[in-house]
């Protein structure tokens, strides 16, 4: 069997890094690139075509209004200082993609596997942005868990934010950092 991942694609994936949120700047992906990014994001195992997730795309004036509303909520919180800093991380990236997990309870596919599928969508967004020449960062933060903040996204009962993925041009590449060695985390099962 021949591998479908070429050397250059595999090498590229091996070098993917999350870009610091402040280093994600305009220009962001074009409309056609966003369509392609979403197409890539949706190529994940979803266990019987359940699609136990959905995407909320936020850009332009809508993103500015969303961040402003989040900042209003921040000022009502006891941890306003901390949440103000994390909310500012959302400002510079021209595109935000919120991955919303919406598992189907009681289905033969366990909810845990449905949540993992939403996580795979987040990872594919990171890989897709990288493949298209953009940087990305997967965040959660207070705005992924706060009821007032998630209400701004129109979350329904049982839905949760799996990830807030920021996408944009890379103003400054992230410095290298130590990674786990394969020999430390991968083992062959010996029986």
Backbone as JSON Lines, residues from 0, in Angstrom:
{"i":0,"aa":"X","n":[0.85,-1.18,0.0],"ca":[0.0,0.0,0.0],"c":[0.89,1.24,0.0]}
{"i":1,"aa":"X","n":[0.58,2.17,-0.85],"ca":[1.35,3.41,-0.94],"c":[0.73,4.47,-0.06]}
{"i":2,"aa":"X","n":[1.56,5.2,0.65],"ca":[1.07,6.28,1.51],"c":[0.54,7.43,0.66]}
{"i":3,"aa":"X","n":[-0.58,8.02,1.1],"ca":[-1.11,9.18,0.39],"c":[-0.54,10.48,0.94]}
{"i":4,"aa":"X","n":[0.21,10.39,2.05],"ca":[0.84,11.59,2.59],"c":[2.22,11.7,1.98]}
{"i":5,"aa":"X","n":[2.43,12.72,1.2],"ca":[3.73,12.91,0.58],"c":[4.72,13.38,1.62]}
{"i":6,"aa":"X","n":[5.98,13.27,1.29],"ca":[7.02,13.73,2.2],"c":[6.8,15.17,2.61]}
{"i":7,"aa":"X","n":[6.47,16.03,1.67],"ca":[6.3,17.44,2.01],"c":[5.08,17.67,2.9]}
{"i":8,"aa":"X","n":[4.0,16.92,2.69],"ca":[2.82,17.08,3.55],"c":[3.12,16.58,4.95]}
{"i":9,"aa":"X","n":[3.77,15.43,5.05],"ca":[4.12,14.9,6.36],"c":[5.1,15.82,7.08]}
{"i":10,"aa":"X","n":[6.09,16.32,6.33],"ca":[7.05,17.25,6.93],"c":[6.36,18.51,7.42]}
{"i":11,"aa":"X","n":[5.41,19.0,6.65],"ca":[4.67,20.2,7.04],"c":[3.88,19.97,8.32]}
{"i":12,"aa":"X","n":[3.17,18.83,8.4],"ca":[2.39,18.53,9.6],"c":[3.3,18.37,10.82]}
{"i":13,"aa":"X","n":[4.48,17.8,10.61],"ca":[5.42,17.61,11.73],"c":[5.94,18.94,12.27]}
{"i":14,"aa":"X","n":[5.83,20.01,11.48],"ca":[6.33,21.32,11.9],"c":[5.22,22.28,12.35]}
{"i":15,"aa":"X","n":[3.95,21.84,12.29],"ca":[2.85,22.73,12.65],"c":[2.99,23.2,14.09]}
{"i":16,"aa":"X","n":[2.78,24.48,14.3],"ca":[2.83,25.08,15.64],"c":[1.61,25.96,15.81]}
{"i":17,"aa":"X","n":[1.12,26.04,17.02],"ca":[0.07,27.01,17.32],"c":[0.73,28.38,17.42]}
{"i":18,"aa":"X","n":[0.13,29.34,16.77],"ca":[0.63,30.71,16.78],"c":[0.05,31.43,17.99]}
{"i":19,"aa":"X","n":[0.86,32.24,18.66],"ca":[0.35,33.01,19.79],"c":[-0.81,33.89,19.32]}
{"i":20,"aa":"X","n":[-1.88,34.0,20.11],"ca":[-3.05,34.77,19.68],"c":[-2.74,36.2,19.22]}
{"i":21,"aa":"X","n":[-1.84,36.89,19.91],"ca":[-1.5,38.26,19.53],"c":[-0.76,38.34,18.21]}
{"i":22,"aa":"X","n":[-0.17,37.23,17.77],"ca":[0.58,37.2,16.51],"c":[-0.28,36.8,15.33]}
{"i":23,"aa":"X","n":[-1.58,36.59,15.55],"ca":[-2.52,36.28,14.46],"c":[-3.17,37.58,14.02]}
{"i":24,"aa":"X","n":[-2.87,38.01,12.81],"ca":[-3.3,39.33,12.34],"c":[-3.92,39.24,10.95]}
{"i":25,"aa":"X","n":[-4.47,40.36,10.5],"ca":[-4.99,40.46,9.14],"c":[-3.8,40.49,8.18]}
{"i":26,"aa":"X","n":[-3.98,40.04,6.98],"ca":[-5.25,39.55,6.42],"c":[-5.54,38.13,6.86]}
{"i":27,"aa":"X","n":[-6.82,37.87,6.98],"ca":[-7.27,36.52,7.27],"c":[-7.62,35.8,5.99]}
{"i":28,"aa":"X","n":[-8.11,34.6,6.11],"ca":[-8.49,33.84,4.92],"c":[-9.62,34.53,4.14]}
{"i":29,"aa":"X","n":[-9.57,34.38,2.82],"ca":[-10.64,34.89,1.96],"c":[-11.87,34.01,2.13]}
{"i":30,"aa":"X","n":[-12.97,34.42,1.53],"ca":[-14.2,33.62,1.61],"c":[-13.97,32.22,1.05]}
{"i":31,"aa":"X","n":[-13.26,32.12,-0.09],"ca":[-12.99,30.81,-0.68],"c":[-12.09,29.98,0.23]}
{"i":32,"aa":"X","n":[-11.11,30.62,0.88],"ca":[-10.22,29.9,1.8],"c":[-10.97,29.46,3.05]}
{"i":33,"aa":"X","n":[-11.91,30.26,3.51],"ca":[-12.73,29.85,4.67],"c":[-13.57,28.64,4.29]}
{"i":34,"aa":"X","n":[-14.15,28.65,3.09],"ca":[-14.9,27.47,2.64],"c":[-14.01,26.24,2.62]}
{"i":35,"aa":"X","n":[-12.79,26.38,2.14],"ca":[-11.85,25.26,2.09],"c":[-11.46,24.81,3.5]}
{"i":36,"aa":"X","n":[-11.22,25.78,4.39],"ca":[-10.88,25.48,5.77],"c":[-11.99,24.68,6.45]}
{"i":37,"aa":"X","n":[-13.23,25.09,6.23],"ca":[-14.37,24.36,6.81],"c":[-14.46,22.96,6.2]}
{"i":38,"aa":"X","n":[-14.25,22.85,4.9],"ca":[-14.26,21.55,4.25],"c":[-13.22,20.62,4.88]}
{"i":39,"aa":"X","n":[-12.02,21.13,5.14],"ca":[-10.97,20.34,5.78],"c":[-11.37,19.99,7.21]}
{"i":40,"aa":"X","n":[-11.92,20.95,7.93],"ca":[-12.3,20.74,9.33],"c":[-13.3,19.61,9.48]}
{"i":41,"aa":"X","n":[-14.19,19.48,8.52],"ca":[-15.27,18.49,8.64],"c":[-14.86,17.08,8.24]}
{"i":42,"aa":"X","n":[-13.62,16.9,7.79],"ca":[-13.14,15.58,7.39],"c":[-12.61,14.83,8.62]}
{"i":43,"aa":"X","n":[-13.5,14.55,9.54],"ca":[-13.14,13.86,10.78],"c":[-14.05,12.64,10.97]}
{"i":44,"aa":"X","n":[-13.6,11.67,11.77],"ca":[-14.5,10.58,12.12],"c":[-15.68,11.14,12.92]}
{"i":45,"aa":"X","n":[-16.87,10.86,12.46],"ca":[-18.04,11.34,13.21],"c":[-19.01,10.21,13.51]}
{"i":46,"aa":"X","n":[-18.52,8.98,13.44],"ca":[-19.25,7.81,13.94],"c":[-20.68,7.71,13.41]}
{"i":47,"aa":"X","n":[-20.79,7.28,12.19],"ca":[-22.11,7.06,11.62],"c":[-22.77,8.32,11.11]}
{"i":48,"aa":"X","n":[-21.98,9.29,10.71],"ca":[-22.5,10.55,10.16],"c":[-23.42,11.29,11.12]}
{"i":49,"aa":"X","n":[-23.08,11.25,12.39],"ca":[-23.89,11.96,13.39],"c":[-23.7,13.47,13.32]}
{"i":50,"aa":"X","n":[-22.54,13.89,12.85],"ca":[-22.12,15.29,12.94],"c":[-22.5,15.89,14.31]}
{"i":51,"aa":"X","n":[-21.85,15.38,15.37],"ca":[-22.19,15.85,16.72],"c":[-21.49,17.16,17.08]}
{"i":52,"aa":"X","n":[-21.48,18.08,16.13],"ca":[-20.84,19.38,16.32],"c":[-21.37,20.32,15.25]}
{"i":53,"aa":"X","n":[-21.11,21.59,15.49],"ca":[-21.42,22.61,14.49],"c":[-20.4,23.73,14.66]}
{"i":54,"aa":"X","n":[-20.3,24.59,13.66],"ca":[-19.32,25.67,13.68],"c":[-20.02,27.02,13.68]}
{"i":55,"aa":"X","n":[-19.46,27.95,14.45],"ca":[-19.91,29.33,14.44],"c":[-18.73,30.15,13.94]}
{"i":56,"aa":"X","n":[-18.88,30.78,12.77],"ca":[-17.82,31.6,12.18],"c":[-18.04,33.05,12.58]}
{"i":57,"aa":"X","n":[-16.96,33.69,13.07],"ca":[-17.08,35.07,13.54],"c":[-15.94,35.89,12.94]}
{"i":58,"aa":"X","n":[-16.28,36.94,12.22],"ca":[-15.28,37.8,11.59],"c":[-15.84,39.2,11.43]}
{"i":59,"aa":"X","n":[-14.97,40.14,11.09],"ca":[-15.38,41.5,10.77],"c":[-16.09,42.21,11.91]}
{"i":60,"aa":"X","n":[-17.14,42.95,11.57],"ca":[-17.87,43.72,12.57],"c":[-18.56,42.82,13.6]}
{"i":61,"aa":"X","n":[-19.0,41.64,13.18],"ca":[-19.63,40.71,14.12],"c":[-18.63,40.29,15.19]}
{"i":62,"aa":"X","n":[-17.39,40.08,14.8],"ca":[-16.36,39.69,15.77],"c":[-16.1,40.84,16.74]}
{"i":63,"aa":"X","n":[-16.04,42.04,16.2],"ca":[-15.82,43.22,17.06],"c":[-16.95,43.36,18.08]}
{"i":64,"aa":"X","n":[-18.2,43.2,17.63],"ca":[-19.34,43.3,18.55],"c":[-19.33,42.17,19.56]}
{"i":65,"aa":"X","n":[-18.96,40.94,19.14],"ca":[-18.88,39.79,20.03],"c":[-17.87,40.04,21.15]}
{"i":66,"aa":"X","n":[-16.69,40.52,20.78],"ca":[-15.66,40.79,21.79],"c":[-16.12,41.92,22.72]}
{"i":67,"aa":"X","n":[-16.76,42.94,22.17],"ca":[-17.27,44.03,23.02],"c":[-18.29,43.51,24.02]}
{"i":68,"aa":"X","n":[-19.18,42.63,23.58],"ca":[-20.18,42.04,24.49],"c":[-19.5,41.19,25.55]}
{"i":69,"aa":"X","n":[-18.49,40.43,25.15],"ca":[-17.73,39.63,26.12],"c":[-17.08,40.54,27.16]}
{"i":70,"aa":"X","n":[-16.52,41.67,26.72],"ca":[-15.88,42.6,27.66],"c":[-16.91,43.18,28.64]}
{"i":71,"aa":"X","n":[-18.14,43.4,28.19],"ca":[-19.19,43.86,29.11],"c":[-19.47,42.79,30.17]}
{"i":72,"aa":"X","n":[-19.5,41.53,29.75],"ca":[-19.72,40.44,30.7],"c":[-18.54,40.35,31.66]}
{"i":73,"aa":"X","n":[-17.33,40.52,31.15],"ca":[-16.13,40.46,31.98],"c":[-16.25,41.4,33.17]}
{"i":74,"aa":"X","n":[-16.75,42.6,32.95],"ca":[-16.8,43.62,34.0],"c":[-17.78,43.26,35.11]}
{"i":75,"aa":"X","n":[-18.63,42.25,34.89],"ca":[-19.56,41.81,35.94],"c":[-19.0,40.64,36.74]}
{"i":76,"aa":"X","n":[-17.84,40.15,36.36],"ca":[-17.27,38.95,36.99],"c":[-16.32,39.32,38.12]}
{"i":77,"aa":"X","n":[-16.23,38.44,39.11],"ca":[-15.3,38.66,40.22],"c":[-13.85,38.57,39.76]}
{"i":78,"aa":"X","n":[-13.59,37.78,38.73],"ca":[-12.23,37.62,38.22],"c":[-11.99,38.49,36.98]}
{"i":79,"aa":"X","n":[-12.54,39.69,36.99],"ca":[-12.48,40.58,35.81],"c":[-11.06,40.82,35.32]}
{"i":80,"aa":"X","n":[-10.11,40.98,36.21],"ca":[-8.74,41.23,35.79],"c":[-8.19,40.1,34.93]}
{"i":81,"aa":"X","n":[-8.38,38.9,35.39],"ca":[-7.9,37.71,34.67],"c":[-8.67,37.51,33.36]}
{"i":82,"aa":"X","n":[-9.99,37.6,33.42],"ca":[-10.8,37.34,32.23],"c":[-10.66,38.46,31.18]}
{"i":83,"aa":"X","n":[-10.36,39.66,31.62],"ca":[-10.11,40.76,30.68],"c":[-8.89,40.43,29.82]}
{"i":84,"aa":"X","n":[-7.84,39.91,30.45],"ca":[-6.62,39.55,29.72],"c":[-6.9,38.43,28.72]}
{"i":85,"aa":"X","n":[-7.61,37.38,29.15],"ca":[-7.88,36.27,28.23],"c":[-8.82,36.69,27.1]}
{"i":86,"aa":"X","n":[-9.71,37.62,27.36],"ca":[-10.63,38.08,26.31],"c":[-9.9,38.89,25.26]}
{"i":87,"aa":"X","n":[-8.89,39.64,25.67],"ca":[-8.1,40.43,24.7],"c":[-7.4,39.53,23.69]}
{"i":88,"aa":"X","n":[-7.17,38.27,24.05],"ca":[-6.53,37.33,23.12],"c":[-7.38,37.09,21.88]}
{"i":89,"aa":"X","n":[-8.66,37.42,21.96],"ca":[-9.58,37.18,20.84],"c":[-9.58,38.31,19.82]}
{"i":90,"aa":"X","n":[-8.9,39.41,20.11],"ca":[-9.09,40.62,19.31],"c":[-8.32,40.67,18.0]}
{"i":91,"aa":"X","n":[-7.08,40.19,17.94],"ca":[-6.28,40.46,16.75],"c":[-6.54,39.51,15.58]}
{"i":92,"aa":"X","n":[-6.91,38.27,15.85],"ca":[-7.14,37.32,14.76],"c":[-8.36,37.74,13.93]}
{"i":93,"aa":"X","n":[-8.23,37.76,12.62],"ca":[-9.36,38.2,11.79],"c":[-10.52,37.21,11.71]}
{"i":94,"aa":"X","n":[-10.26,35.93,12.03],"ca":[-11.32,34.92,11.97],"c":[-11.32,34.11,13.25]}
{"i":95,"aa":"X","n":[-12.5,33.9,13.8],"ca":[-12.69,33.02,14.94],"c":[-13.69,31.95,14.51]}
{"i":96,"aa":"X","n":[-13.33,30.69,14.75],"ca":[-14.24,29.59,14.48],"c":[-14.51,28.9,15.82]}
{"i":97,"aa":"X","n":[-15.75,28.96,16.26],"ca":[-16.13,28.29,17.5],"c":[-16.71,26.93,17.13]}
{"i":98,"aa":"X","n":[-16.09,25.89,17.67],"ca":[-16.57,24.53,17.44],"c":[-17.47,24.17,18.62]}
{"i":99,"aa":"X","n":[-18.72,23.9,18.32],"ca":[-19.71,23.6,19.33],"c":[-20.0,22.1,19.29]}
{"i":100,"aa":"X","n":[-19.8,21.45,20.43],"ca":[-20.09,20.02,20.55],"c":[-21.57,19.87,20.89]}
{"i":101,"aa":"X","n":[-22.26,19.04,20.13],"ca":[-23.68,18.79,20.38],"c":[-23.95,17.29,20.32]}
{"i":102,"aa":"X","n":[-23.5,16.58,21.38],"ca":[-23.68,15.13,21.37],"c":[-25.15,14.73,21.45]}
{"i":103,"aa":"X","n":[-25.42,13.59,20.88],"ca":[-26.77,13.04,20.91],"c":[-26.83,12.02,22.04]}
{"i":104,"aa":"X","n":[-27.42,12.4,23.19],"ca":[-27.46,11.47,24.33],"c":[-28.3,10.24,24.01]}
{"i":105,"aa":"X","n":[-27.9,9.13,24.6],"ca":[-28.67,7.9,24.42],"c":[-28.42,7.2,23.1]}
{"i":106,"aa":"X","n":[-27.56,7.76,22.25],"ca":[-27.25,7.14,20.97],"c":[-26.3,5.97,21.2]}
{"i":107,"aa":"X","n":[-26.26,5.02,20.26],"ca":[-25.35,3.88,20.42],"c":[-23.89,4.3,20.42]}
{"i":108,"aa":"X","n":[-23.58,5.43,19.8],"ca":[-22.22,5.98,19.87],"c":[-22.11,6.75,21.18]}
{"i":109,"aa":"X","n":[-21.22,6.34,22.08],"ca":[-21.12,7.0,23.37],"c":[-20.83,8.49,23.23]}
{"i":110,"aa":"X","n":[-21.37,9.27,24.17],"ca":[-21.17,10.72,24.13],"c":[-19.68,11.07,24.12]}
{"i":111,"aa":"X","n":[-18.88,10.32,24.87],"ca":[-17.44,10.59,24.92],"c":[-16.84,10.59,23.51]}
{"i":112,"aa":"X","n":[-17.22,9.62,22.67],"ca":[-16.71,9.54,21.31],"c":[-17.22,10.7,20.47]}
{"i":113,"aa":"X","n":[-18.43,11.16,20.75],"ca":[-18.96,12.31,20.03],"c":[-18.19,13.59,20.4]}
{"i":114,"aa":"X","n":[-17.82,13.71,21.68],"ca":[-17.02,14.86,22.11],"c":[-15.64,14.82,21.45]}
{"i":115,"aa":"X","n":[-15.07,13.62,21.37],"ca":[-13.77,13.48,20.72],"c":[-13.85,13.91,19.26]}
{"i":116,"aa":"X","n":[-14.96,13.62,18.61],"ca":[-15.14,14.03,17.22],"c":[-15.1,15.55,17.1]}
{"i":117,"aa":"X","n":[-15.71,16.26,18.05],"ca":[-15.65,17.73,18.05],"c":[-14.21,18.21,18.24]}
{"i":118,"aa":"X","n":[-13.46,17.52,19.09],"ca":[-12.05,17.85,19.27],"c":[-11.27,17.65,17.98]}
{"i":119,"aa":"X","n":[-11.63,16.6,17.24],"ca":[-10.97,16.35,15.95],"c":[-11.25,17.48,14.97]}
{"i":120,"aa":"X","n":[-12.45,18.05,15.01],"ca":[-12.76,19.2,14.16],"c":[-11.82,20.36,14.5]}
{"i":121,"aa":"X","n":[-11.63,20.59,15.8],"ca":[-10.71,21.67,16.22],"c":[-9.31,21.42,15.67]}
{"i":122,"aa":"X","n":[-8.83,20.19,15.79],"ca":[-7.48,19.88,15.31],"c":[-7.39,20.03,13.8]}
{"i":123,"aa":"X","n":[-8.44,19.62,13.08],"ca":[-8.41,19.79,11.63],"c":[-8.43,21.26,11.23]}
{"i":124,"aa":"X","n":[-9.08,22.1,12.03],"ca":[-9.01,23.54,11.76],"c":[-7.57,24.03,11.87]}
{"i":125,"aa":"X","n":[-6.86,23.58,12.9],"ca":[-5.46,23.98,13.05],"c":[-4.63,23.49,11.87]}
{"i":126,"aa":"X","n":[-4.8,22.23,11.51],"ca":[-4.04,21.68,10.38],"c":[-4.44,22.34,9.07]}
{"i":127,"aa":"X","n":[-5.72,22.6,8.89],"ca":[-6.19,23.25,7.66],"c":[-5.64,24.66,7.52]}
{"i":128,"aa":"X","n":[-5.65,25.41,8.62],"ca":[-5.08,26.77,8.58],"c":[-3.61,26.69,8.21]}
{"i":129,"aa":"X","n":[-2.9,25.76,8.8],"ca":[-1.47,25.58,8.5],"c":[-1.27,25.25,7.02]}
{"i":130,"aa":"X","n":[-2.08,24.33,6.5],"ca":[-1.96,23.93,5.1],"c":[-2.25,25.09,4.15]}
{"i":131,"aa":"X","n":[-3.11,26.01,4.57],"ca":[-3.45,27.16,3.73],"c":[-2.49,28.33,3.91]}
{"i":132,"aa":"X","n":[-1.49,28.15,4.78],"ca":[-0.49,29.2,4.98],"c":[-0.83,30.2,6.07]}
{"i":133,"aa":"X","n":[-1.79,29.87,6.92],"ca":[-2.18,30.74,8.03],"c":[-1.74,30.13,9.36]}
{"i":134,"aa":"X","n":[-1.79,30.93,10.38],"ca":[-1.56,30.44,11.72],"c":[-2.89,30.27,12.42]}
{"i":135,"aa":"X","n":[-2.88,29.49,13.49],"ca":[-4.11,29.27,14.25],"c":[-3.76,28.93,15.7]}
{"i":136,"aa":"X","n":[-4.74,29.12,16.57],"ca":[-4.59,28.79,17.98],"c":[-5.94,28.31,18.49]}
{"i":137,"aa":"X","n":[-5.93,27.22,19.23],"ca":[-7.14,26.61,19.8],"c":[-7.19,27.03,21.26]}
{"i":138,"aa":"X","n":[-8.19,27.83,21.6],"ca":[-8.4,28.3,22.96],"c":[-9.72,27.78,23.51]}
{"i":139,"aa":"X","n":[-9.84,27.84,24.8],"ca":[-11.16,27.75,25.42],"c":[-11.27,29.0,26.28]}
{"i":140,"aa":"X","n":[-11.0,28.91,27.56],"ca":[-11.09,30.09,28.41],"c":[-12.47,30.28,28.99]}
{"i":141,"aa":"X","n":[-12.6,31.29,29.81],"ca":[-13.85,31.53,30.53],"c":[-15.04,31.65,29.59]}
{"i":142,"aa":"X","n":[-14.84,32.26,28.42],"ca":[-15.93,32.51,27.47],"c":[-16.47,31.23,26.85]}
{"i":143,"aa":"X","n":[-15.75,30.11,27.04],"ca":[-16.25,28.83,26.54],"c":[-17.15,28.13,27.55]}
{"i":144,"aa":"X","n":[-17.17,28.63,28.81],"ca":[-17.91,27.97,29.88],"c":[-18.96,28.85,30.56]}
{"i":145,"aa":"X","n":[-18.81,30.13,30.44],"ca":[-19.72,31.07,31.09],"c":[-21.06,31.09,30.35]}
{"i":146,"aa":"X","n":[-22.16,30.93,31.08],"ca":[-23.49,30.85,30.46],"c":[-23.85,32.11,29.68]}
{"i":147,"aa":"X","n":[-23.5,33.29,30.21],"ca":[-23.8,34.53,29.47],"c":[-22.99,34.6,28.17]}
{"i":148,"aa":"X","n":[-21.73,34.18,28.25],"ca":[-20.87,34.23,27.06],"c":[-21.32,33.23,26.0]}
{"i":149,"aa":"X","n":[-21.65,32.02,26.42],"ca":[-22.07,31.02,25.44],"c":[-23.45,31.35,24.87]}
{"i":150,"aa":"X","n":[-24.26,32.1,25.63],"ca":[-25.56,32.53,25.1],"c":[-25.38,33.43,23.88]}
{"i":151,"aa":"X","n":[-24.28,34.19,23.84],"ca":[-24.0,35.05,22.68],"c":[-23.81,34.23,21.41]}
{"i":152,"aa":"X","n":[-23.43,32.97,21.57],"ca":[-23.21,32.07,20.44],"c":[-24.45,31.27,20.08]}
{"i":153,"aa":"X","n":[-25.5,31.41,20.87],"ca":[-26.75,30.69,20.61],"c":[-26.67,29.21,20.94]}
{"i":154,"aa":"X","n":[-25.89,28.85,21.97],"ca":[-25.81,27.45,22.35],"c":[-27.14,26.95,22.89]}
{"i":155,"aa":"X","n":[-27.5,25.77,22.46],"ca":[-28.73,25.13,22.92],"c":[-28.41,24.25,24.13]}
{"i":156,"aa":"X","n":[-29.44,23.78,24.8],"ca":[-29.28,22.86,25.92],"c":[-28.43,21.67,25.51]}
{"i":157,"aa":"X","n":[-27.43,21.34,26.31],"ca":[-26.57,20.19,26.05],"c":[-25.39,20.47,25.14]}
{"i":158,"aa":"X","n":[-25.34,21.66,24.54],"ca":[-24.21,22.01,23.7],"c":[-23.1,22.64,24.55]}
{"i":159,"aa":"X","n":[-21.85,22.39,24.14],"ca":[-20.7,22.95,24.82],"c":[-19.69,23.44,23.79]}
{"i":160,"aa":"X","n":[-18.91,24.43,24.17],"ca":[-17.85,24.9,23.3],"c":[-16.67,23.93,23.43]}
{"i":161,"aa":"X","n":[-16.33,23.29,22.32],"ca":[-15.17,22.39,22.3],"c":[-13.89,23.17,22.07]}
{"i":162,"aa":"X","n":[-14.0,24.25,21.32],"ca":[-12.82,25.05,21.05],"c":[-13.16,26.35,20.38]}
{"i":163,"aa":"X","n":[-12.35,27.35,20.67],"ca":[-12.42,28.65,20.01],"c":[-11.12,28.74,19.23]}
{"i":164,"aa":"X","n":[-11.22,28.61,17.9],"ca":[-10.03,28.55,17.06],"c":[-9.84,29.89,16.36]}
{"i":165,"aa":"X","n":[-8.71,30.53,16.66],"ca":[-8.36,31.8,16.07],"c":[-7.52,31.54,14.82]}
{"i":166,"aa":"X","n":[-7.8,32.26,13.73],"ca":[-7.08,32.05,12.47],"c":[-6.69,33.4,11.89]}
{"i":167,"aa":"X","n":[-5.46,33.49,11.4],"ca":[-5.0,34.71,10.76],"c":[-3.62,34.54,10.18]}
{"i":168,"aa":"X","n":[-3.12,35.62,9.6],"ca":[-1.74,35.64,9.12],"c":[-0.82,35.65,10.32]}
{"i":169,"aa":"X","n":[0.37,35.14,10.13],"ca":[1.32,35.04,11.23],"c":[2.25,36.26,11.22]}
{"i":170,"aa":"X","n":[2.09,37.13,12.22],"ca":[2.95,38.31,12.33],"c":[4.33,37.92,12.84]}
{"i":171,"aa":"X","n":[4.36,36.94,13.73],"ca":[5.63,36.49,14.31],"c":[5.51,35.01,14.64]}
{"i":172,"aa":"X","n":[6.38,34.19,14.04],"ca":[6.29,32.75,14.33],"c":[6.59,32.47,15.79]}
{"i":173,"aa":"X","n":[5.94,31.46,16.31],"ca":[6.18,31.04,17.69],"c":[7.57,30.42,17.78]}
{"i":174,"aa":"X","n":[8.27,30.69,18.87],"ca":[9.59,30.08,19.02],"c":[9.46,28.58,19.23]}
{"i":175,"aa":"X","n":[10.49,27.83,18.87],"ca":[10.43,26.38,19.1],"c":[10.29,26.08,20.58]}
{"i":176,"aa":"X","n":[9.68,24.97,20.87],"ca":[9.56,24.54,22.26],"c":[9.76,23.03,22.33]}
{"i":177,"aa":"X","n":[10.17,22.55,23.48],"ca":[10.38,21.11,23.6],"c":[9.07,20.34,23.39]}
{"i":178,"aa":"X","n":[9.17,19.23,22.73],"ca":[8.04,18.34,22.49],"c":[8.3,16.99,23.13]}
{"i":179,"aa":"X","n":[7.26,16.27,23.43],"ca":[7.41,14.92,23.93],"c":[8.1,14.07,22.87]}
{"i":180,"aa":"X","n":[9.0,13.23,23.3],"ca":[9.67,12.31,22.37],"c":[8.77,11.09,22.16]}
{"i":181,"aa":"X","n":[8.72,10.61,20.94],"ca":[7.91,9.44,20.64],"c":[8.27,8.28,21.56]}
{"i":182,"aa":"X","n":[9.55,8.14,21.85],"ca":[9.99,7.03,22.7],"c":[9.47,7.14,24.13]}
{"i":183,"aa":"X","n":[9.07,8.34,24.54],"ca":[8.54,8.54,25.89],"c":[7.04,8.25,25.99]}
{"i":184,"aa":"X","n":[6.33,8.34,24.89],"ca":[4.87,8.23,24.97],"c":[4.28,7.11,24.12]}
{"i":185,"aa":"X","n":[5.05,6.52,23.22],"ca":[4.52,5.47,22.32],"c":[5.19,4.14,22.67]}
{"i":186,"aa":"X","n":[4.38,3.14,22.86],"ca":[4.88,1.79,23.16],"c":[4.12,0.78,22.33]}
{"i":187,"aa":"X","n":[4.85,-0.23,21.84],"ca":[4.22,-1.36,21.17],"c":[3.68,-2.29,22.24]}
{"i":188,"aa":"X","n":[2.5,-2.79,22.04],"ca":[1.92,-3.77,22.94],"c":[2.66,-5.09,22.74]}
{"i":189,"aa":"X","n":[3.19,-5.61,23.82],"ca":[3.89,-6.9,23.75],"c":[3.07,-7.91,24.56]}
{"i":190,"aa":"X","n":[2.69,-8.98,23.91],"ca":[1.88,-10.0,24.59],"c":[2.54,-11.35,24.46]}
